[in-house]
Amino acid sequence: MTDRSSAGNAGKKSLKLLLRLSTLSGALGLAACGGGNGGGGNGGGGTTPIANRPPTFTSVTTASVTENFAGSFYQAAATDPDNNAITYSISGGSDAARFVLDGDRLRFATAPNYDLPTDSDEDNVYLVQITASDGQATTTLDLRVTVTNDREGVVVRRIGTGFDRPVGFVSIPGDTRVFVPERGGRIFLFDPTNGTKTLFLTVNVSTAGEGGVAAIAPMADYAKSGQFVVLYTASNGALIAAIGQRSGIFGSPALTSETVLFAAMPAGASATGTAQLAADGKLYIATSDAIGATDPALGSQSATSAFGKLYVVERNPDPFAGVSPQYFLTRRIASGLRYPRGTTLLDGRLLLADRGGDSRHEVDLIDPTAGSNFGWPYKEGTITVRSGAPAGLVDPALEYRFGTGPGMGTGIVGGVVYRGAIASLSGQYVFADRSGAIFATSAAKLGGTLVTASTIERRRADFAPDVGTLNEPTAINADASGTLYIVDAGGDIFRVDAG
């Protein structure tokens, strides 16, 4: 009995153990199947989502565009690793305001002008930043846009060489040749069609300081009278404008004893000037101040000094009215000049280039009847450089800074209003600087608001010659057809053609 009872109890214990194991297994099975709501319900198992990634630019970081081009020139391109849509925008850069982005296409807001750059450092390299966005993440590209030059129909050819510091190119009434004076005293007849030159006259000069031959100008009736004026520094240092005479058609020319201007030079000083037969048939002579002198009398402001003045020279209608014959009359029409370097006519008024000392170079617009005072030594351009100025000083029509930076120069050289065949120069006042720069600005603007470097085109690249170099222009002039000529101190003469 006892053995049977023990066996029965053992069987009952085994059954209970099996029931407990079965219950535990079921509970574990429910847990493994995500029973209840604790595991997210739909089998996600807590997997971390992939983060959005920014676009990557595939377009280049540089671009080039020729000046005056107004269309789009660059296409921004990027890829997105998540295949999201990409949008583009301008987000920065020192020249961002100069651009417009149409979708992914970049263009200038205003067609660029190589000769008048508007980038922040005025070197024709524009910096702009473009951003690509997929709506969540962004990336940027720094783009450098270089504007290249278009010569705009300008072709410069060397037509003469071998001169020694030439200072002018002067048309002669009734002759296809021109005068080319050299600072050292020689004056040549030059034929622009074949480059030949013939010595016309040698003047005994002093080249100390700013001295030498400054200019030659024929009288309006030169074809008949053979008379001309030479402005030069004599061997005694005086600044003289003397009448010259061609002796017949083939005779040797010579200076006469008659002078239309004489200015004795202060000790240690020198002077120069310019003389030109203008389109109105009148001869204009401008003189510099006494450069290098301590001048307590302020010659440019003195009514009794010939320095720093503009004169018109005309034939005397009654040369025998005085004690001795006087064939020419010299009348002062402006004062307050420092270093005049060329004149030309504009609508009955004179444009006169006046070289500054260390502040401003200027172009004065002169009414020949007004007797204007342009302010030297109290002012250079619009800048006061000395106290005590008299009332009524006249500001220039144009000025630019003295210096070597963009739009600056070391010495203005007067030019002409262009009337030739090159469309991009039509109606422009074309002038130069002895640093080698060639400038141009609308002549119609002269006489209104002051013209400054911000609106003066720098055309040096357009005027690069076929042979030789324009290192130091000394004169710009035009012939009767409007063709432009440039004289360089290195001895070359250049013609500006349409091309």
C-alpha positions in Angstrom: 0.0 0.0 0.0 2.7 2.3 0.9 4.6 1.9 -2.4 1.4 2.5 -4.4 0.6 5.7 -2.4 4.1 7.1 -3.0 3.9 6.4 -6.7 0.6 8.3 -7.0 1.9 11.3 -5.2 4.9 11.5 -7.5 2.7 11.4 -10.5 0.6 14.2 -9.3 3.7 16.4 -8.7 4.9 15.7 -12.2 1.6 16.8 -13.7 1.6 20.0 -11.7 5.1 20.8 -12.9 4.1 20.2 -16.6 1.1 22.5 -16.2 3.3 25.3 -14.7 5.9 25.0 -17.6 3.1 25.1 -20.1 1.7 28.3 -18.6 5.1 29.9 -18.6 5.8 28.9 -22.2 2.5 30.5 -23.2 3.3 33.7 -21.5 6.7 33.9 -23.1 5.1 33.2 -26.5 2.6 36.1 -26.1 5.5 38.4 -25.1 7.5 37.3 -28.1 4.5 38.0 -30.4 4.3 41.5 -29.1 1.2 40.8 -27.1 -0.5 43.9 -25.6 0.6 47.4 -26.7 4.1 47.7 -25.4 6.1 46.9 -28.5 4.6 49.3 -31.0 2.0 46.9 -32.3 3.0 46.6 -36.0 6.4 45.0 -36.0 8.6 48.2 -36.2 10.8 46.9 -33.5 12.1 50.6 -32.7 14.2 51.1 -36.0 15.9 54.7 -36.2 14.9 56.7 -39.4 17.7 57.9 -41.8 18.6 61.7 -41.4 18.1 64.1 -44.4 21.4 64.9 -46.3 22.2 68.3 -48.0 22.6 68.7 -51.7 26.0 68.7 -53.4 27.0 71.2 -56.1 28.2 69.8 -59.4 28.5 73.1 -61.3 31.9 74.8 -61.6 33.1 77.6 -59.3 34.3 80.0 -62.1 32.6 81.7 -65.0 33.6 84.1 -67.8 31.4 86.6 -69.7 32.2 89.2 -72.3 31.2 92.8 -71.5 27.8 94.1 -72.7 26.3 90.6 -72.6 22.8 90.8 -70.9 21.7 87.1 -71.0 22.3 84.2 -68.6 25.8 82.9 -68.6 25.9 80.3 -65.8 23.7 77.4 -64.8 23.8 76.3 -61.1 23.6 72.5 -60.7 23.5 70.2 -57.7 22.4 66.7 -56.8 20.5 65.6 -53.7 21.3 62.1 -52.2 17.7 61.8 -51.0 16.3 62.7 -54.4 14.5 65.8 -53.0 13.7 68.8 -55.2 16.4 71.5 -55.2 15.9 75.3 -55.3 18.7 77.9 -55.8 19.1 81.4 -54.5 21.8 84.2 -54.2 22.9 84.2 -50.6 26.0 86.4 -50.4 29.2 87.5 -51.9 30.7 91.0 -52.1 29.1 91.6 -55.5 25.7 89.8 -54.9 23.7 92.9 -55.8 25.0 92.9 -59.3 23.3 89.6 -60.2 19.9 88.0 -60.8 19.1 84.3 -60.5 16.2 83.1 -62.6 15.6 79.6 -61.3 19.1 78.0 -61.8 20.3 80.6 -64.4 22.5 83.4 -63.4 22.8 86.8 -65.2 23.9 90.3 -64.5 21.2 92.7 -63.3 22.7 95.2 -65.7 25.0 94.2 -68.6 28.6 94.5 -67.4 31.0 97.1 -68.7 34.6 96.1 -68.7 35.7 99.7 -69.1 33.6 100.8 -66.0 33.6 97.8 -63.6 31.2 97.8 -60.7 32.6 94.9 -58.6 33.7 95.8 -55.1 37.4 96.2 -56.0 37.0 97.3 -59.6 39.1 94.5 -61.2 36.3 92.9 -63.3 36.2 89.8 -61.1 32.8 89.6 -59.4 32.2 87.4 -56.3 28.7 85.9 -55.7 27.5 83.1 -53.4 24.8 80.7 -54.6 22.8 78.4 -52.1 21.2 75.1 -53.0 18.4 73.9 -50.8 16.3 70.7 -50.6 13.8 72.3 -48.2 15.6 71.1 -45.1 19.3 71.3 -45.7 21.5 73.8 -47.7 24.9 74.0 -49.2 26.7 77.0 -50.8 29.0 77.7 -53.7 31.3 80.7 -54.0 31.4 81.7 -57.7 34.0 84.0 -59.3 32.7 85.7 -62.5 35.3 87.3 -64.7 34.2 90.0 -67.2 36.4 90.1 -70.3 37.0 93.0 -72.7 35.3 93.7 -76.1 37.3 96.3 -78.0 34.0 97.7 -79.3 35.3 98.5 -82.8 38.5 100.2 -81.8 41.7 99.3 -83.7 44.9 101.2 -82.9 47.8 101.2 -85.4 51.3 102.6 -85.1 51.9 105.0 -88.1 55.0 106.8 -87.0 58.1 106.1 -84.9 61.5 107.4 -84.1 60.6 110.8 -82.6 62.3 112.1 -79.5 59.7 112.9 -76.8 57.1 114.2 -79.2 54.5 116.5 -77.6 51.8 117.1 -80.3 50.0 116.1 -83.5 48.8 119.3 -85.2 46.7 119.6 -88.3 47.9 122.2 -90.9 45.3 124.2 -92.9 45.7 123.4 -96.6 48.2 120.5 -96.0 47.7 116.8 -95.6 50.8 116.7 -93.4 50.8 117.6 -89.7 53.3 119.3 -87.3 54.9 117.0 -84.7 56.9 119.0 -82.2 59.5 117.5 -80.0 60.2 118.8 -76.5 63.9 119.2 -77.3 63.3 121.9 -80.0 62.8 120.1 -83.3 59.5 120.4 -85.2 58.7 118.0 -88.0 56.3 117.8 -90.9 54.8 114.3 -90.7 52.7 112.5 -93.4 50.2 110.2 -91.6 49.6 108.3 -94.9 53.1 106.9 -95.2 55.0 107.7 -92.0 57.6 110.0 -93.6 58.9 113.0 -91.7 60.8 116.1 -92.7 62.5 118.6 -90.3 60.6 121.9 -90.4 62.2 124.0 -87.8 64.6 123.8 -84.8 64.0 126.1 -81.9 66.7 126.9 -79.3 65.1 125.9 -76.0 65.8 125.1 -72.4 64.5 121.7 -71.3 65.2 122.3 -67.6 62.3 121.3 -65.4 59.1 121.4 -67.5 60.8 123.4 -70.2 61.2 122.9 -74.0 58.8 123.2 -76.9 55.3 123.0 -75.5 53.3 123.4 -78.7 53.0 124.7 -82.2 49.8 126.1 -83.7 49.3 127.4 -87.2 47.2 130.5 -87.8 43.8 129.9 -89.4 45.1 131.5 -92.7 48.3 129.5 -92.6 47.9 128.3 -96.2 48.1 131.9 -97.3 50.1 133.7 -94.6 52.4 130.9 -93.6 52.3 132.1 -90.0 52.3 130.0 -86.9 52.9 130.3 -83.1 55.4 128.3 -81.1 55.1 128.1 -77.3 58.4 127.3 -75.8 60.9 127.9 -73.0 63.8 130.0 -74.2 67.4 129.4 -73.3 67.1 132.2 -70.7 64.2 130.4 -69.0 61.4 132.7 -70.2 58.2 131.2 -71.4 57.5 132.7 -74.9 54.8 132.4 -77.5 56.5 133.6 -80.7 55.2 134.2 -84.2 56.9 132.0 -86.9 56.9 132.5 -90.6 57.2 130.1 -93.4 59.2 131.8 -96.1 57.2 131.0 -99.3 56.1 127.6 -100.2 59.6 126.1 -100.2 61.5 128.6 -98.0 63.0 127.8 -94.7 60.7 128.8 -91.8 61.9 130.8 -88.9 60.6 132.5 -85.7 60.2 136.2 -86.0 61.0 138.8 -83.3 57.3 139.3 -82.7 55.9 137.6 -79.6 52.3 137.3 -78.4 53.2 136.3 -74.9 56.3 136.7 -72.8 56.7 135.5 -69.2 60.0 135.9 -67.3 60.6 132.9 -65.1 61.1 133.1 -61.4 64.4 131.7 -60.1 64.3 127.9 -59.8 61.1 127.5 -61.7 59.9 126.3 -65.0 56.7 126.5 -67.0 54.9 125.0 -69.9 51.5 125.2 -71.5 49.5 124.4 -74.6 48.5 126.2 -77.8 45.9 125.2 -80.3 44.1 126.5 -83.4 40.5 125.7 -82.5 37.6 124.9 -84.9 36.3 128.4 -84.4 39.4 129.7 -86.2 40.8 131.3 -83.1 44.2 130.5 -81.5 44.2 129.7 -77.8 47.2 129.6 -75.6 47.2 128.4 -72.0 50.2 128.7 -69.6 51.1 126.8 -66.5 51.9 128.3 -63.2 55.6 128.7 -62.4 56.2 125.1 -61.4 58.7 124.6 -58.6 58.8 128.2 -57.5 58.0 129.7 -54.2 55.5 132.2 -55.5 54.2 134.6 -52.8 52.6 136.7 -55.7 50.4 133.8 -56.7 51.0 134.1 -60.4 47.9 132.2 -61.4 45.8 134.7 -59.5 47.7 137.8 -60.4 46.3 140.1 -63.1 49.8 141.2 -64.0 51.3 137.7 -64.4 51.2 135.6 -67.6 51.3 132.4 -65.6 48.3 130.2 -65.0 46.2 131.9 -67.7 44.2 131.1 -70.9 44.5 133.6 -73.7 42.9 134.0 -77.1 45.2 135.4 -79.9 43.6 137.3 -82.8 44.8 139.4 -85.6 44.8 143.1 -84.9 42.3 144.8 -87.2 44.3 148.0 -86.9 48.0 147.0 -86.4 49.3 150.5 -87.0 47.2 152.3 -84.4 50.1 152.4 -81.9 53.6 153.8 -81.8 54.9 150.5 -83.4 53.0 148.0 -85.4 51.1 145.3 -83.4 49.8 142.6 -85.7 48.2 140.4 -83.0 46.1 141.0 -79.9 46.3 138.7 -76.9 43.3 138.7 -74.6 43.1 136.9 -71.2 39.9 134.8 -70.9 40.5 132.6 -67.8 42.8 132.3 -64.8 43.6 130.0 -61.9 45.2 127.3 -64.0 48.0 125.0 -62.8 49.3 122.9 -65.7 47.1 123.0 -68.8 47.6 120.0 -71.1 45.3 120.4 -74.1 42.2 122.2 -75.3 39.3 121.5 -77.6 36.0 123.1 -78.5 32.5 121.9 -77.3 29.5 123.8 -78.4 31.3 127.2 -78.5 33.0 126.6 -75.2 36.5 125.3 -74.5 37.3 122.1 -72.7 40.7 122.5 -71.0 42.6 119.7 -69.2 44.5 120.9 -66.2 46.9 118.7 -64.4 46.8 118.7 -60.6 49.7 118.5 -58.1 48.8 115.7 -55.7 45.0 115.8 -55.3 42.8 116.1 -58.4 43.2 116.4 -62.2 40.4 118.3 -63.9 38.7 119.3 -67.1 37.4 122.9 -67.1 34.5 124.0 -69.4 35.3 127.6 -70.3 33.0 130.3 -71.6 35.5 132.5 -73.5 33.5 135.6 -72.5 33.2 135.0 -68.8 36.7 135.5 -67.5 36.4 132.5 -65.1 38.8 131.8 -62.3 39.4 128.1 -61.8 41.0 128.4 -58.4 44.6 127.3 -58.4 46.5 127.5 -56.1 43.6 127.5 -53.7 41.8 124.5 -55.3 42.5 121.4 -57.3 39.3 120.3 -58.9 36.6 120.7 -56.2 39.1 120.2 -53.3 40.4 123.1 -51.3 44.2 122.8 -50.9 44.9 126.3 -49.6 43.0 128.7 -47.4 42.2 132.3 -48.3 40.6 131.7 -51.7 38.8 134.7 -53.3 35.1 134.5 -54.0 33.6 133.4 -57.3 35.9 130.4 -58.1 34.5 128.1 -60.8 34.5 124.3 -60.3 35.5 122.0 -63.1 33.2 119.9 -65.3 35.2 116.7 -64.6 37.7 115.6 -62.1 39.6 112.4 -61.0 42.0 111.6 -58.3 45.8 111.8 -58.4 47.2 108.3 -57.8 47.8 104.9 -59.3 44.6 103.0 -58.3 41.6 102.3 -60.5 40.2 105.4 -62.1 43.2 107.5 -61.0 46.1 109.0 -62.8 49.4 110.9 -62.5 48.9 113.6 -65.1 45.9 114.4 -67.3 46.4 114.8 -71.1 43.6 116.7 -72.9 41.7 115.1 -75.8 38.9 115.8 -78.2 35.2 115.1 -78.6 35.1 112.1 -81.0 33.3 112.6 -84.3 34.7 109.7 -86.2 33.4 106.3 -87.4 33.7 104.2 -84.2 30.2 103.9 -82.8 31.3 103.1 -79.2 33.3 106.4 -79.1 30.7 108.7 -80.8 30.1 111.8 -78.8 32.6 110.9 -76.2 35.3 113.2 -74.8 38.4 111.0 -75.2 41.4 111.9 -73.2 44.4 110.3 -71.6 46.7 110.3 -68.6 50.5 110.1 -68.7 50.3 106.9 -66.7 49.1 105.3 -70.0 45.4 105.3 -69.3 42.9 106.2 -72.0 39.6 107.6 -70.7 36.2 108.4 -72.3 33.0 110.0 -71.0 29.9 111.4 -72.7 30.6 115.0 -73.8 27.0 115.7 -73.2 27.4 115.3 -69.5 30.2 117.9 -69.3 28.7 121.1 -67.9 26.0 119.4 -65.8 26.6 117.4 -62.6 30.3 117.0 -61.9 31.7 114.0 -63.8 33.9 111.8 -61.7 35.7 108.5 -62.0 32.5 106.6 -61.3 31.2 107.5 -64.8 34.5 107.7 -66.7 35.2 104.7 -68.8 38.8 103.3 -68.7 39.5 102.3 -72.3 43.1 101.3 -72.1 42.5 97.7 -73.1 40.5 98.9 -76.2 43.4 101.1 -77.2 46.2 98.5 -77.1 48.1 99.1 -80.3 49.1 96.5 -82.9 52.8 97.4 -82.6 54.5 99.3 -79.8 53.0 100.5 -76.5 51.1 103.5 -75.2 53.1 104.0 -72.0 53.0 107.8 -71.7 50.6 109.6 -73.9 51.5 113.3 -74.5 48.8 114.4 -76.9 45.5 113.4 -78.5 44.1 115.1 -81.5 41.8 114.5 -84.5 42.0 115.3 -88.2 39.2 116.9 -90.3 37.5 113.6 -90.8 37.3 112.9 -87.1 40.0 110.2 -87.1 41.8 110.1 -83.7 45.6 110.2 -83.3 47.6 109.6 -80.1 51.2 110.7 -79.5 53.4 108.8 -77.0 56.5 110.2 -75.3 58.4 107.0 -76.3 58.5 108.3 -79.9 55.5 106.7 -81.5 52.4 108.0 -83.2 49.2 105.9 -83.4 46.0 106.2 -85.4 42.7 105.0 -84.1 40.6 103.2 -86.8 37.3 101.5 -86.9 37.5 97.8 -87.0 
